[in-house]
């Protein structure tokens, strides 16, 4: 019975090592390297996109803080400009 047990353990270990060796060998082939590089580029692009979204969210939040501060201190709402006269508007539009 011990021999059958150790035979099973040996077969399982052999299969596991064979699979690991094949995956390691595939990782150093040109196709494996290209796959790993492609995954890395996709991950980097995702991280850059997330960083950009975080920066935009931070900019929006900071702009709101600054707008509130300007309104509290001066009573002027930033971005609301007085309407231009018709003559000035025609000159600006060409």
Rosetta silent file (secondary structure, phi, psi, omega in degrees, C-alpha in Angstrom):
SEQUENCE: XXXXXXXXXXXXXXXXXXXXXXXXXXXXXXXXXXXXXXXXXXXXXXXXXXXXXXXXXXXXXXXXXXXXXXXXXXXXXXXXXXXXXXXXXXXXXX
SCORE:     score description
SCORE:     0.000 S_00000001
   1 L     0.000  -38.522  178.420    0.000    0.000    0.000 S_00000001
   2 H   -61.211  -39.730 -177.977    2.891    2.372    0.777 S_00000001
   3 H   -64.840  -39.525  179.140    4.351    1.822   -2.674 S_00000001
   4 H   -65.667  -41.676  177.938    1.061    2.726   -4.399 S_00000001
   5 H   -59.746  -50.105 -178.041    0.820    5.891   -2.276 S_00000001
   6 H   -68.710  -29.950  174.787    4.358    6.978   -3.143 S_00000001
   7 H   -64.285  -43.704  177.901    3.792    6.076   -6.785 S_00000001
   8 H   -63.357  -42.725  178.027    0.748    8.421   -6.801 S_00000001
   9 H   -62.767  -41.381  179.332    2.731   11.166   -5.070 S_00000001
  10 H   -64.895  -41.434  179.084    5.514   10.776   -7.629 S_00000001
  11 H   -65.815  -44.801  179.308    3.108   10.935  -10.557 S_00000001
  12 H   -61.728  -43.208  178.979    1.370   14.028   -9.145 S_00000001
  13 H   -65.163  -39.647  179.247    4.723   15.730   -8.524 S_00000001
  14 H   -64.305  -42.331  178.509    5.903   14.814  -12.019 S_00000001
  15 H   -64.652  -44.978 -179.487    2.766   16.252  -13.625 S_00000001
  16 H   -62.139  -45.727 -179.914    3.021   19.458  -11.554 S_00000001
  17 H   -66.130  -36.785  178.792    6.704   19.917  -12.372 S_00000001
  18 H   -63.771  -44.717  179.060    6.091   19.193  -16.058 S_00000001
  19 H   -64.104  -41.610  179.611    3.360   21.864  -16.242 S_00000001
  20 H   -64.536  -42.653  179.846    5.530   24.388  -14.402 S_00000001
  21 H   -64.217  -40.816  178.754    8.489   23.663  -16.693 S_00000001
  22 H   -64.960  -42.816 -179.476    6.332   24.072  -19.816 S_00000001
  23 H   -67.207  -36.570  177.443    4.887   27.400  -18.624 S_00000001
  24 H   -67.280  -41.247  178.732    8.371   28.648  -17.726 S_00000001
  25 H   -65.511  -38.516  178.563    9.732   27.563  -21.103 S_00000001
  26 H   -66.981  -33.457 -177.979    6.816   29.274  -22.875 S_00000001
  27 H   -64.788  -25.338 -178.417    7.461   32.494  -20.911 S_00000001
  28 L   -98.472    2.878  174.290   10.942   32.839  -22.462 S_00000001
  29 L   -81.708  161.198  178.141    9.835   32.247  -26.052 S_00000001
  30 H   -56.150  -39.986  179.311    9.163   35.283  -28.276 S_00000001
  31 H   -65.531  -40.497  179.089    5.396   34.609  -28.112 S_00000001
  32 H   -66.252  -41.452  178.231    5.518   34.372  -24.327 S_00000001
  33 H   -64.922  -42.296  178.583    7.545   37.569  -24.016 S_00000001
  34 H   -63.177  -40.120  177.362    5.166   39.371  -26.361 S_00000001
  35 H   -62.886  -44.400  178.646    2.201   38.185  -24.316 S_00000001
  36 H   -64.781  -40.299  179.137    3.795   39.354  -21.084 S_00000001
  37 H   -66.108  -41.761  177.503    4.704   42.684  -22.655 S_00000001
  38 H   -61.382  -42.446  177.436    1.179   43.126  -24.005 S_00000001
  39 H   -62.910  -40.752 -179.540   -0.271   42.435  -20.557 S_00000001
  40 H   -65.546  -40.742  179.333    2.127   44.936  -19.011 S_00000001
  41 H   -65.741  -42.030  177.514    1.209   47.633  -21.535 S_00000001
  42 H   -61.749  -41.900  178.674   -2.522   47.028  -20.943 S_00000001
  43 H   -64.877  -41.823  178.232   -1.981   47.277  -17.195 S_00000001
  44 H   -64.017  -42.402  178.830    0.036   50.482  -17.618 S_00000001
  45 H   -63.004  -40.629  177.074   -2.638   52.011  -19.852 S_00000001
  46 H   -63.754  -41.608  178.947   -5.293   51.178  -17.283 S_00000001
  47 H   -65.828  -39.055  178.771   -3.218   52.716  -14.505 S_00000001
  48 H   -66.367  -40.021  177.805   -2.638   55.860  -16.565 S_00000001
  49 H   -63.159  -42.374  178.470   -6.357   56.133  -17.281 S_00000001
  50 H   -65.581  -39.687  177.951   -7.174   55.768  -13.590 S_00000001
  51 H   -62.564  -44.288  178.729   -4.535   58.365  -12.718 S_00000001
  52 H   -61.204  -40.941  178.641   -6.016   60.781  -15.265 S_00000001
  53 H   -64.842  -40.217  177.946   -9.495   60.258  -13.840 S_00000001
  54 H   -64.344  -40.927  179.421   -8.190   60.907  -10.320 S_00000001
  55 H   -64.265  -45.644  178.669   -6.450   64.092  -11.473 S_00000001
  56 H   -61.425  -41.305  179.098   -9.613   65.348  -13.213 S_00000001
  57 H   -63.997  -41.665  177.617  -11.701   64.585  -10.117 S_00000001
  58 H   -64.673  -39.586  178.629   -9.188   66.429   -7.945 S_00000001
  59 H   -63.845  -42.706 -179.973   -9.155   69.404  -10.321 S_00000001
  60 H   -63.788  -43.985  179.110  -12.948   69.605  -10.268 S_00000001
  61 H   -62.553  -44.143 -179.810  -13.027   69.408   -6.486 S_00000001
  62 H   -66.662  -38.990  178.446  -10.355   72.087   -6.130 S_00000001
  63 H   -61.680  -40.960  177.654  -12.110   74.338   -8.661 S_00000001
  64 H   -63.400  -41.209  177.754  -15.319   74.080   -6.623 S_00000001
  65 H   -61.376  -45.300 -179.365  -13.389   74.971   -3.446 S_00000001
  66 H   -66.587  -40.028  178.399  -11.813   77.992   -5.127 S_00000001
  67 H   -61.829  -44.530  177.923  -15.131   79.111   -6.617 S_00000001
  68 H   -61.300  -41.739 -179.718  -16.773   78.942   -3.188 S_00000001
  69 H   -64.331  -42.148  179.332  -13.900   80.920   -1.649 S_00000001
  70 H   -64.588  -43.682  179.911  -14.138   83.642   -4.323 S_00000001
  71 H   -62.901  -42.081  179.350  -17.912   83.876   -3.916 S_00000001
  72 H   -65.182  -41.166 -174.258  -17.623   84.144   -0.119 S_00000001
  73 H   -81.788  -36.601 -173.825  -14.902   86.787   -0.194 S_00000001
  74 H  -113.405  -18.124 -177.305  -15.980   88.953   -3.122 S_00000001
  75 L    79.874    2.847 -179.612  -19.606   88.108   -3.794 S_00000001
  76 L  -100.980  134.192  176.625  -18.761   87.563   -7.469 S_00000001
  77 L   -88.864  114.266  179.700  -19.543   84.247   -9.107 S_00000001
  78 L   -60.565  141.185  178.476  -16.535   83.263  -11.244 S_00000001
  79 L    96.094  -21.057  177.144  -17.413   82.442  -14.825 S_00000001
  80 L   -92.662  105.983 -179.956  -20.429   84.751  -14.951 S_00000001
  81 L  -106.097  151.708  177.336  -19.379   87.657  -17.096 S_00000001
  82 L   -63.484  148.316 -179.307  -21.551   90.576  -18.062 S_00000001
  83 L   -66.049  142.195  178.879  -23.154   90.251  -21.492 S_00000001
  84 L   -78.396  152.810  174.778  -21.285   91.988  -24.319 S_00000001
  85 L   -70.833  160.329 -177.191  -22.909   94.739  -26.255 S_00000001
  86 H   -59.348  -39.509 -178.270  -24.069   93.838  -29.766 S_00000001
  87 H   -66.004  -44.703  179.487  -21.283   95.863  -31.413 S_00000001
  88 H   -65.344  -37.595  179.382  -18.568   94.156  -29.344 S_00000001
  89 H   -65.887  -39.348  178.533  -20.094   90.751  -30.028 S_00000001
  90 H   -66.056  -40.419  179.217  -20.115   91.394  -33.811 S_00000001
  91 H   -64.905  -40.339 -178.249  -16.466   92.483  -33.727 S_00000001
  92 H   -68.368  -34.155 -178.838  -15.507   89.397  -31.724 S_00000001
  93 H   -86.143   -9.931  173.016  -17.335   87.065  -34.119 S_00000001
  94 L    96.493    0.000    0.000  -15.819   88.711  -37.158 S_00000001
